[in-house]
Amino acid sequence: MTTADYLAWDGWPPERLYRVVLTIGSIKHMVAVAVDSTGQRWVVGDVNKPLYKIEDMGSVYGNKQRILYMNRVDESIVWRKP
């Protein structure tokens, strides 16, 4: 959450930043996702690994992750199902 806010404060378009809540087994975790100008979604600020494509999340977490909720930074905290 902090990473997404910092990127927005630094000038990254907030409509291209997301807060994502996921589970890894029984553990809840939150990451930020930034969408670049080509539409590629990048997981940023994950304490478990440096910058990576969201499609690679399964290899980071051994396919034990499940995205629960996400919201755009410019929408305040309004959680939605992915």
ABEGO torsion letter per residue (X at the ends): XAAAAAAAAAGBBAAABBBBBBBBEABBBBBBBBBBAAGBBBBBGBAABBBBBAAAAAAAAGGABBBABBBBAAAEBBBBBX
